[in-house]
Amino acid sequence: MSRHLTAIVEREGEGYVALCPQVDVASQGLTVAEARENLAEALTLFFETASANEIDQRLSGEIYVTQIEVAVG
């Protein structure tokens, strides 16, 4: 079984941080590709080790990723 999840990748210092907001799992890497690969590995480990109850609790919330415009200055 596979799941489609959201990955948000953000530059941080000399590397990148990847976050899956649906289950609040994050990882990092030196490149975007490496951060995504490391996040996929972290998510696989999460789903292998977390209890069904924990997975259900984390996946029960709604996540919206969008952009907003605000005045600056």
PyMOL Python script that loads the backbone (N, CA, C, O; Angstrom):
from pymol import cmd

cmd.read_pdbstr("""\
ATOM      1  N   MET A   1       0.844  -1.183   0.000  1.00  0.00           N
ATOM      2  CA  MET A   1       0.000   0.000   0.000  1.00  0.00           C
ATOM      3  C   MET A   1       0.886   1.242   0.000  1.00  0.00           C
ATOM      4  O   MET A   1       1.931   1.264   0.651  1.00  0.00           O
ATOM      5  N   SER A   2       0.480   2.244  -0.710  1.00  0.00           N
ATOM      6  CA  SER A   2       1.234   3.496  -0.710  1.00  0.00           C
ATOM      7  C   SER A   2       0.282   4.655  -0.420  1.00  0.00           C
ATOM      8  O   SER A   2      -0.931   4.537  -0.592  1.00  0.00           O
ATOM      9  N   ARG A   3       0.847   5.762   0.017  1.00  0.00           N
ATOM     10  CA  ARG A   3       0.076   6.967   0.328  1.00  0.00           C
ATOM     11  C   ARG A   3       0.698   8.141  -0.423  1.00  0.00           C
ATOM     12  O   ARG A   3       1.913   8.200  -0.610  1.00  0.00           O
ATOM     13  N   HIS A   4      -0.136   9.053  -0.840  1.00  0.00           N
ATOM     14  CA  HIS A   4       0.341  10.313  -1.400  1.00  0.00           C
ATOM     15  C   HIS A   4       0.324  11.341  -0.279  1.00  0.00           C
ATOM     16  O   HIS A   4      -0.729  11.641   0.284  1.00  0.00           O
ATOM     17  N   LEU A   5       1.487  11.875   0.038  1.00  0.00           N
ATOM     18  CA  LEU A   5       1.624  12.839   1.121  1.00  0.00           C
ATOM     19  C   LEU A   5       2.260  14.120   0.585  1.00  0.00           C
ATOM     20  O   LEU A   5       2.835  14.134  -0.503  1.00  0.00           O
ATOM     21  N   THR A   6       2.149  15.178   1.356  1.00  0.00           N
ATOM     22  CA  THR A   6       2.722  16.465   0.986  1.00  0.00           C
ATOM     23  C   THR A   6       4.139  16.581   1.541  1.00  0.00           C
ATOM     24  O   THR A   6       4.394  16.222   2.691  1.00  0.00           O
ATOM     25  N   ALA A   7       5.043  17.078   0.729  1.00  0.00           N
ATOM     26  CA  ALA A   7       6.404  17.367   1.179  1.00  0.00           C
ATOM     27  C   ALA A   7       6.687  18.842   0.921  1.00  0.00           C
ATOM     28  O   ALA A   7       6.581  19.316  -0.210  1.00  0.00           O
ATOM     29  N   ILE A   8       7.042  19.551   1.966  1.00  0.00           N
ATOM     30  CA  ILE A   8       7.434  20.956   1.855  1.00  0.00           C
ATOM     31  C   ILE A   8       8.941  21.005   2.049  1.00  0.00           C
ATOM     32  O   ILE A   8       9.451  20.577   3.084  1.00  0.00           O
ATOM     33  N   VAL A   9       9.649  21.521   1.063  1.00  0.00           N
ATOM     34  CA  VAL A   9      11.109  21.577   1.127  1.00  0.00           C
ATOM     35  C   VAL A   9      11.525  23.042   1.181  1.00  0.00           C
ATOM     36  O   VAL A   9      11.102  23.858   0.362  1.00  0.00           O
ATOM     37  N   GLU A  10      12.358  23.351   2.157  1.00  0.00           N
ATOM     38  CA  GLU A  10      12.766  24.737   2.372  1.00  0.00           C
ATOM     39  C   GLU A  10      14.277  24.801   2.562  1.00  0.00           C
ATOM     40  O   GLU A  10      14.867  23.977   3.260  1.00  0.00           O
ATOM     41  N   ARG A  11      14.880  25.782   1.936  1.00  0.00           N
ATOM     42  CA  ARG A  11      16.323  25.967   2.104  1.00  0.00           C
ATOM     43  C   ARG A  11      16.589  26.446   3.524  1.00  0.00           C
ATOM     44  O   ARG A  11      15.907  27.333   4.039  1.00  0.00           O
ATOM     45  N   GLU A  12      17.591  25.842   4.142  1.00  0.00           N
ATOM     46  CA  GLU A  12      17.982  26.242   5.496  1.00  0.00           C
ATOM     47  C   GLU A  12      19.496  26.185   5.581  1.00  0.00           C
ATOM     48  O   GLU A  12      20.082  25.103   5.585  1.00  0.00           O
ATOM     49  N   GLY A  13      20.119  27.329   5.648  1.00  0.00           N
ATOM     50  CA  GLY A  13      21.584  27.389   5.691  1.00  0.00           C
ATOM     51  C   GLY A  13      22.177  26.827   4.418  1.00  0.00           C
ATOM     52  O   GLY A  13      21.847  27.278   3.321  1.00  0.00           O
ATOM     53  N   GLU A  14      23.050  25.845   4.559  1.00  0.00           N
ATOM     54  CA  GLU A  14      23.732  25.236   3.414  1.00  0.00           C
ATOM     55  C   GLU A  14      22.981  24.051   2.829  1.00  0.00           C
ATOM     56  O   GLU A  14      23.453  23.437   1.872  1.00  0.00           O
ATOM     57  N   GLY A  15      21.818  23.717   3.385  1.00  0.00           N
ATOM     58  CA  GLY A  15      21.081  22.549   2.916  1.00  0.00           C
ATOM     59  C   GLY A  15      19.598  22.814   2.835  1.00  0.00           C
ATOM     60  O   GLY A  15      19.160  23.958   2.714  1.00  0.00           O
ATOM     61  N   TYR A  16      18.830  21.746   2.902  1.00  0.00           N
ATOM     62  CA  TYR A  16      17.383  21.814   2.759  1.00  0.00           C
ATOM     63  C   TYR A  16      16.711  20.966   3.836  1.00  0.00           C
ATOM     64  O   TYR A  16      17.220  19.918   4.233  1.00  0.00           O
ATOM     65  N   VAL A  17      15.566  21.440   4.294  1.00  0.00           N
ATOM     66  CA  VAL A  17      14.748  20.701   5.251  1.00  0.00           C
ATOM     67  C   VAL A  17      13.468  20.309   4.534  1.00  0.00           C
ATOM     68  O   VAL A  17      12.853  21.133   3.857  1.00  0.00           O
ATOM     69  N   ALA A  18      13.069  19.063   4.679  1.00  0.00           N
ATOM     70  CA  ALA A  18      11.830  18.565   4.068  1.00  0.00           C
ATOM     71  C   ALA A  18      10.877  18.162   5.190  1.00  0.00           C
ATOM     72  O   ALA A  18      11.261  17.457   6.123  1.00  0.00           O
ATOM     73  N   LEU A  19       9.635  18.618   5.086  1.00  0.00           N
ATOM     74  CA  LEU A  19       8.627  18.357   6.110  1.00  0.00           C
ATOM     75  C   LEU A  19       7.391  17.761   5.470  1.00  0.00           C
ATOM     76  O   LEU A  19       6.937  18.227   4.424  1.00  0.00           O
ATOM     77  N   CYS A  20       6.850  16.739   6.092  1.00  0.00           N
ATOM     78  CA  CYS A  20       5.545  16.198   5.719  1.00  0.00           C
ATOM     79  C   CYS A  20       4.569  16.648   6.800  1.00  0.00           C
ATOM     80  O   CYS A  20       4.553  16.075   7.890  1.00  0.00           O
ATOM     81  N   PRO A  21       3.746  17.675   6.518  1.00  0.00           N
ATOM     82  CA  PRO A  21       2.879  18.221   7.560  1.00  0.00           C
ATOM     83  C   PRO A  21       1.755  17.277   7.994  1.00  0.00           C
ATOM     84  O   PRO A  21       1.254  17.409   9.111  1.00  0.00           O
ATOM     85  N   GLN A  22       1.348  16.340   7.155  1.00  0.00           N
ATOM     86  CA  GLN A  22       0.264  15.435   7.532  1.00  0.00           C
ATOM     87  C   GLN A  22       0.600  14.595   8.757  1.00  0.00           C
ATOM     88  O   GLN A  22      -0.275  14.320   9.578  1.00  0.00           O
ATOM     89  N   VAL A  23       1.856  14.186   8.889  1.00  0.00           N
ATOM     90  CA  VAL A  23       2.236  13.342  10.011  1.00  0.00           C
ATOM     91  C   VAL A  23       3.335  13.983  10.865  1.00  0.00           C
ATOM     92  O   VAL A  23       3.832  13.362  11.804  1.00  0.00           O
ATOM     93  N   ASP A  24       3.713  15.221  10.539  1.00  0.00           N
ATOM     94  CA  ASP A  24       4.717  15.974  11.295  1.00  0.00           C
ATOM     95  C   ASP A  24       6.036  15.214  11.375  1.00  0.00           C
ATOM     96  O   ASP A  24       6.595  15.028  12.456  1.00  0.00           O
ATOM     97  N   VAL A  25       6.523  14.780  10.218  1.00  0.00           N
ATOM     98  CA  VAL A  25       7.811  14.103  10.109  1.00  0.00           C
ATOM     99  C   VAL A  25       8.698  14.967   9.213  1.00  0.00           C
ATOM    100  O   VAL A  25       8.253  15.454   8.173  1.00  0.00           O
ATOM    101  N   ALA A  26       9.949  15.153   9.621  1.00  0.00           N
ATOM    102  CA  ALA A  26      10.869  15.993   8.857  1.00  0.00           C
ATOM    103  C   ALA A  26      12.207  15.296   8.692  1.00  0.00           C
ATOM    104  O   ALA A  26      12.547  14.374   9.433  1.00  0.00           O
ATOM    105  N   SER A  27      12.963  15.765   7.693  1.00  0.00           N
ATOM    106  CA  SER A  27      14.315  15.290   7.467  1.00  0.00           C
ATOM    107  C   SER A  27      15.078  16.402   6.766  1.00  0.00           C
ATOM    108  O   SER A  27      14.543  17.490   6.551  1.00  0.00           O
ATOM    109  N   GLN A  28      16.303  16.134   6.417  1.00  0.00           N
ATOM    110  CA  GLN A  28      17.119  17.165   5.770  1.00  0.00           C
ATOM    111  C   GLN A  28      18.091  16.540   4.793  1.00  0.00           C
ATOM    112  O   GLN A  28      18.280  15.324   4.776  1.00  0.00           O
ATOM    113  N   GLY A  29      18.709  17.387   3.975  1.00  0.00           N
ATOM    114  CA  GLY A  29      19.717  16.938   3.035  1.00  0.00           C
ATOM    115  C   GLY A  29      20.463  18.119   2.466  1.00  0.00           C
ATOM    116  O   GLY A  29      20.068  19.268   2.663  1.00  0.00           O
ATOM    117  N   LEU A  30      21.539  17.839   1.763  1.00  0.00           N
ATOM    118  CA  LEU A  30      22.332  18.910   1.161  1.00  0.00           C
ATOM    119  C   LEU A  30      21.709  19.450  -0.113  1.00  0.00           C
ATOM    120  O   LEU A  30      21.997  20.577  -0.513  1.00  0.00           O
ATOM    121  N   THR A  31      20.855  18.657  -0.758  1.00  0.00           N
ATOM    122  CA  THR A  31      20.156  19.084  -1.974  1.00  0.00           C
ATOM    123  C   THR A  31      18.661  18.824  -1.783  1.00  0.00           C
ATOM    124  O   THR A  31      18.257  18.125  -0.854  1.00  0.00           O
ATOM    125  N   VAL A  32      17.854  19.389  -2.665  1.00  0.00           N
ATOM    126  CA  VAL A  32      16.413  19.135  -2.612  1.00  0.00           C
ATOM    127  C   VAL A  32      16.144  17.647  -2.780  1.00  0.00           C
ATOM    128  O   VAL A  32      15.344  17.068  -2.044  1.00  0.00           O
ATOM    129  N   ALA A  33      16.808  17.033  -3.740  1.00  0.00           N
ATOM    130  CA  ALA A  33      16.606  15.602  -3.990  1.00  0.00           C
ATOM    131  C   ALA A  33      16.982  14.768  -2.770  1.00  0.00           C
ATOM    132  O   ALA A  33      16.260  13.839  -2.407  1.00  0.00           O
ATOM    133  N   GLU A  34      18.094  15.090  -2.143  1.00  0.00           N
ATOM    134  CA  GLU A  34      18.530  14.344  -0.961  1.00  0.00           C
ATOM    135  C   GLU A  34      17.557  14.541   0.200  1.00  0.00           C
ATOM    136  O   GLU A  34      17.253  13.593   0.923  1.00  0.00           O
ATOM    137  N   ALA A  35      17.071  15.764   0.379  1.00  0.00           N
ATOM    138  CA  ALA A  35      16.102  16.025   1.445  1.00  0.00           C
ATOM    139  C   ALA A  35      14.822  15.237   1.208  1.00  0.00           C
ATOM    140  O   ALA A  35      14.248  14.690   2.150  1.00  0.00           O
ATOM    141  N   ARG A  36      14.367  15.174  -0.046  1.00  0.00           N
ATOM    142  CA  ARG A  36      13.164  14.388  -0.375  1.00  0.00           C
ATOM    143  C   ARG A  36      13.395  12.895  -0.125  1.00  0.00           C
ATOM    144  O   ARG A  36      12.541  12.217   0.448  1.00  0.00           O
ATOM    145  N   GLU A  37      14.537  12.395  -0.552  1.00  0.00           N
ATOM    146  CA  GLU A  37      14.857  10.981  -0.343  1.00  0.00           C
ATOM    147  C   GLU A  37      14.917  10.652   1.152  1.00  0.00           C
ATOM    148  O   GLU A  37      14.398   9.626   1.591  1.00  0.00           O
ATOM    149  N   ASN A  38      15.551  11.529   1.920  1.00  0.00           N
ATOM    150  CA  ASN A  38      15.653  11.301   3.359  1.00  0.00           C
ATOM    151  C   ASN A  38      14.285  11.385   4.033  1.00  0.00           C
ATOM    152  O   ASN A  38      14.010  10.647   4.980  1.00  0.00           O
ATOM    153  N   LEU A  39      13.435  12.276   3.551  1.00  0.00           N
ATOM    154  CA  LEU A  39      12.075  12.363   4.091  1.00  0.00           C
ATOM    155  C   LEU A  39      11.300  11.093   3.768  1.00  0.00           C
ATOM    156  O   LEU A  39      10.585  10.572   4.624  1.00  0.00           O
ATOM    157  N   ALA A  40      11.433  10.595   2.559  1.00  0.00           N
ATOM    158  CA  ALA A  40      10.751   9.347   2.186  1.00  0.00           C
ATOM    159  C   ALA A  40      11.200   8.205   3.096  1.00  0.00           C
ATOM    160  O   ALA A  40      10.381   7.391   3.522  1.00  0.00           O
ATOM    161  N   GLU A  41      12.493   8.143   3.393  1.00  0.00           N
ATOM    162  CA  GLU A  41      13.005   7.105   4.291  1.00  0.00           C
ATOM    163  C   GLU A  41      12.441   7.287   5.701  1.00  0.00           C
ATOM    164  O   GLU A  41      12.040   6.314   6.340  1.00  0.00           O
ATOM    165  N   ALA A  42      12.411   8.528   6.186  1.00  0.00           N
ATOM    166  CA  ALA A  42      11.874   8.797   7.522  1.00  0.00           C
ATOM    167  C   ALA A  42      10.395   8.443   7.591  1.00  0.00           C
ATOM    168  O   ALA A  42       9.932   7.904   8.596  1.00  0.00           O
ATOM    169  N   LEU A  43       9.650   8.743   6.531  1.00  0.00           N
ATOM    170  CA  LEU A  43       8.227   8.404   6.508  1.00  0.00           C
ATOM    171  C   LEU A  43       8.014   6.895   6.484  1.00  0.00           C
ATOM    172  O   LEU A  43       7.120   6.381   7.156  1.00  0.00           O
ATOM    173  N   THR A  44       8.828   6.191   5.716  1.00  0.00           N
ATOM    174  CA  THR A  44       8.734   4.733   5.682  1.00  0.00           C
ATOM    175  C   THR A  44       8.963   4.160   7.076  1.00  0.00           C
ATOM    176  O   THR A  44       8.220   3.285   7.520  1.00  0.00           O
ATOM    177  N   LEU A  45       9.983   4.648   7.760  1.00  0.00           N
ATOM    178  CA  LEU A  45      10.263   4.183   9.118  1.00  0.00           C
ATOM    179  C   LEU A  45       9.121   4.529  10.064  1.00  0.00           C
ATOM    180  O   LEU A  45       8.758   3.725  10.923  1.00  0.00           O
ATOM    181  N   PHE A  46       8.552   5.726   9.910  1.00  0.00           N
ATOM    182  CA  PHE A  46       7.419   6.114  10.752  1.00  0.00           C
ATOM    183  C   PHE A  46       6.261   5.137  10.572  1.00  0.00           C
ATOM    184  O   PHE A  46       5.715   4.631  11.553  1.00  0.00           O
ATOM    185  N   PHE A  47       5.887   4.871   9.325  1.00  0.00           N
ATOM    186  CA  PHE A  47       4.746   3.987   9.079  1.00  0.00           C
ATOM    187  C   PHE A  47       5.035   2.541   9.486  1.00  0.00           C
ATOM    188  O   PHE A  47       4.109   1.795   9.806  1.00  0.00           O
ATOM    189  N   GLU A  48       6.297   2.140   9.476  1.00  0.00           N
ATOM    190  CA  GLU A  48       6.659   0.792   9.911  1.00  0.00           C
ATOM    191  C   GLU A  48       6.610   0.646  11.431  1.00  0.00           C
ATOM    192  O   GLU A  48       6.329  -0.441  11.935  1.00  0.00           O
ATOM    193  N   THR A  49       6.879   1.720  12.165  1.00  0.00           N
ATOM    194  CA  THR A  49       7.032   1.606  13.617  1.00  0.00           C
ATOM    195  C   THR A  49       5.892   2.212  14.428  1.00  0.00           C
ATOM    196  O   THR A  49       5.683   1.811  15.573  1.00  0.00           O
ATOM    197  N   ALA A  50       5.156   3.156  13.876  1.00  0.00           N
ATOM    198  CA  ALA A  50       4.079   3.810  14.630  1.00  0.00           C
ATOM    199  C   ALA A  50       2.891   2.871  14.770  1.00  0.00           C
ATOM    200  O   ALA A  50       2.639   2.027  13.911  1.00  0.00           O
ATOM    201  N   SER A  51       2.173   3.035  15.862  1.00  0.00           N
ATOM    202  CA  SER A  51       0.961   2.241  16.055  1.00  0.00           C
ATOM    203  C   SER A  51      -0.128   2.734  15.114  1.00  0.00           C
ATOM    204  O   SER A  51      -0.090   3.875  14.653  1.00  0.00           O
ATOM    205  N   ALA A  52      -1.078   1.890  14.836  1.00  0.00           N
ATOM    206  CA  ALA A  52      -2.206   2.273  13.977  1.00  0.00           C
ATOM    207  C   ALA A  52      -2.941   3.467  14.569  1.00  0.00           C
ATOM    208  O   ALA A  52      -3.413   4.333  13.833  1.00  0.00           O
ATOM    209  N   ASN A  53      -3.041   3.518  15.896  1.00  0.00           N
ATOM    210  CA  ASN A  53      -3.715   4.623  16.565  1.00  0.00           C
ATOM    211  C   ASN A  53      -2.972   5.941  16.325  1.00  0.00           C
ATOM    212  O   ASN A  53      -3.597   6.960  16.030  1.00  0.00           O
ATOM    213  N   GLU A  54      -1.645   5.923  16.450  1.00  0.00           N
ATOM    214  CA  GLU A  54      -0.860   7.133  16.225  1.00  0.00           C
ATOM    215  C   GLU A  54      -0.981   7.602  14.779  1.00  0.00           C
ATOM    216  O   GLU A  54      -1.130   8.796  14.523  1.00  0.00           O
ATOM    217  N   ILE A  55      -0.917   6.676  13.845  1.00  0.00           N
ATOM    218  CA  ILE A  55      -1.055   7.032  12.427  1.00  0.00           C
ATOM    219  C   ILE A  55      -2.418   7.657  12.180  1.00  0.00           C
ATOM    220  O   ILE A  55      -2.504   8.694  11.523  1.00  0.00           O
ATOM    221  N   ASP A  56      -3.478   7.056  12.688  1.00  0.00           N
ATOM    222  CA  ASP A  56      -4.829   7.600  12.516  1.00  0.00           C
ATOM    223  C   ASP A  56      -4.955   8.991  13.119  1.00  0.00           C
ATOM    224  O   ASP A  56      -5.568   9.872  12.516  1.00  0.00           O
ATOM    225  N   GLN A  57      -4.380   9.202  14.309  1.00  0.00           N
ATOM    226  CA  GLN A  57      -4.448  10.507  14.952  1.00  0.00           C
ATOM    227  C   GLN A  57      -3.748  11.573  14.126  1.00  0.00           C
ATOM    228  O   GLN A  57      -4.267  12.677  13.957  1.00  0.00           O
ATOM    229  N   ARG A  58      -2.572  11.244  13.612  1.00  0.00           N
ATOM    230  CA  ARG A  58      -1.811  12.238  12.840  1.00  0.00           C
ATOM    231  C   ARG A  58      -2.450  12.527  11.489  1.00  0.00           C
ATOM    232  O   ARG A  58      -2.377  13.654  11.000  1.00  0.00           O
ATOM    233  N   LEU A  59      -3.072  11.530  10.884  1.00  0.00           N
ATOM    234  CA  LEU A  59      -3.679  11.728   9.562  1.00  0.00           C
ATOM    235  C   LEU A  59      -5.094  12.285   9.630  1.00  0.00           C
ATOM    236  O   LEU A  59      -5.693  12.552   8.588  1.00  0.00           O
ATOM    237  N   SER A  60      -5.644  12.467  10.831  1.00  0.00           N
ATOM    238  CA  SER A  60      -7.037  12.893  10.936  1.00  0.00           C
ATOM    239  C   SER A  60      -7.236  14.387  10.709  1.00  0.00           C
ATOM    240  O   SER A  60      -8.347  14.814  10.394  1.00  0.00           O
ATOM    241  N   GLY A  61      -6.193  15.183  10.860  1.00  0.00           N
ATOM    242  CA  GLY A  61      -6.324  16.627  10.687  1.00  0.00           C
ATOM    243  C   GLY A  61      -6.309  17.044   9.226  1.00  0.00           C
ATOM    244  O   GLY A  61      -5.866  16.300   8.351  1.00  0.00           O
ATOM    245  N   GLU A  62      -6.801  18.240   8.985  1.00  0.00           N
ATOM    246  CA  GLU A  62      -6.781  18.789   7.625  1.00  0.00           C
ATOM    247  C   GLU A  62      -5.557  19.673   7.466  1.00  0.00           C
ATOM    248  O   GLU A  62      -5.229  20.458   8.356  1.00  0.00           O
ATOM    249  N   ILE A  63      -4.887  19.545   6.337  1.00  0.00           N
ATOM    250  CA  ILE A  63      -3.704  20.334   6.024  1.00  0.00           C
ATOM    251  C   ILE A  63      -3.969  21.086   4.727  1.00  0.00           C
ATOM    252  O   ILE A  63      -4.381  20.498   3.726  1.00  0.00           O
ATOM    253  N   TYR A  64      -3.726  22.391   4.758  1.00  0.00           N
ATOM    254  CA  TYR A  64      -3.871  23.207   3.550  1.00  0.00           C
ATOM    255  C   TYR A  64      -2.543  23.909   3.292  1.00  0.00           C
ATOM    256  O   TYR A  64      -2.005  24.569   4.181  1.00  0.00           O
ATOM    257  N   VAL A  65      -2.026  23.771   2.104  1.00  0.00           N
ATOM    258  CA  VAL A  65      -0.818  24.468   1.694  1.00  0.00           C
ATOM    259  C   VAL A  65      -1.240  25.448   0.625  1.00  0.00           C
ATOM    260  O   VAL A  65      -1.747  25.062  -0.428  1.00  0.00           O
ATOM    261  N   THR A  66      -1.025  26.729   0.908  1.00  0.00           N
ATOM    262  CA  THR A  66      -1.470  27.767  -0.014  1.00  0.00           C
ATOM    263  C   THR A  66      -0.531  28.968   0.107  1.00  0.00           C
ATOM    264  O   THR A  66       0.369  28.980   0.946  1.00  0.00           O
ATOM    265  N   GLN A  67      -0.745  29.949  -0.717  1.00  0.00           N
ATOM    266  CA  GLN A  67       0.038  31.182  -0.639  1.00  0.00           C
ATOM    267  C   GLN A  67      -0.904  32.332  -0.304  1.00  0.00           C
ATOM    268  O   GLN A  67      -2.072  32.334  -0.694  1.00  0.00           O
ATOM    269  N   ILE A  68      -0.376  33.303   0.422  1.00  0.00           N
ATOM    270  CA  ILE A  68      -1.153  34.498   0.713  1.00  0.00           C
ATOM    271  C   ILE A  68      -0.289  35.720   0.395  1.00  0.00           C
ATOM    272  O   ILE A  68       0.938  35.633   0.361  1.00  0.00           O
ATOM    273  N   GLU A  69      -0.938  36.840   0.167  1.00  0.00           N
ATOM    274  CA  GLU A  69      -0.235  38.074  -0.122  1.00  0.00           C
ATOM    275  C   GLU A  69      -0.469  39.041   1.026  1.00  0.00           C
ATOM    276  O   GLU A  69      -1.606  39.245   1.451  1.00  0.00           O
ATOM    277  N   VAL A  70       0.614  39.641   1.531  1.00  0.00           N
ATOM    278  CA  VAL A  70       0.502  40.614   2.602  1.00  0.00           C
ATOM    279  C   VAL A  70       1.352  41.829   2.255  1.00  0.00           C
ATOM    280  O   VAL A  70       2.364  41.723   1.562  1.00  0.00           O
ATOM    281  N   ALA A  71       0.925  42.972   2.746  1.00  0.00           N
ATOM    282  CA  ALA A  71       1.692  44.206   2.546  1.00  0.00           C
ATOM    283  C   ALA A  71       2.905  44.185   3.469  1.00  0.00           C
ATOM    284  O   ALA A  71       2.801  43.817   4.640  1.00  0.00           O
ATOM    285  N   VAL A  72       4.044  44.579   2.935  1.00  0.00           N
ATOM    286  CA  VAL A  72       5.279  44.616   3.710  1.00  0.00           C
ATOM    287  C   VAL A  72       5.833  46.023   3.640  1.00  0.00           C
ATOM    288  O   VAL A  72       6.053  46.556   2.553  1.00  0.00           O
ATOM    289  N   GLY A  73       6.057  46.623   4.788  1.00  0.00           N
ATOM    290  CA  GLY A  73       6.677  47.951   4.836  1.00  0.00           C
ATOM    291  C   GLY A  73       5.772  49.107   4.787  1.00  0.00           C
ATOM    292  O   GLY A  73       6.229  50.250   4.823  1.00  0.00           O
TER     293      GLY A  73
END
""", "prot")
cmd.dss("prot")
cmd.show_as("cartoon", "prot")
cmd.util.cbc("prot")
cmd.orient("prot")
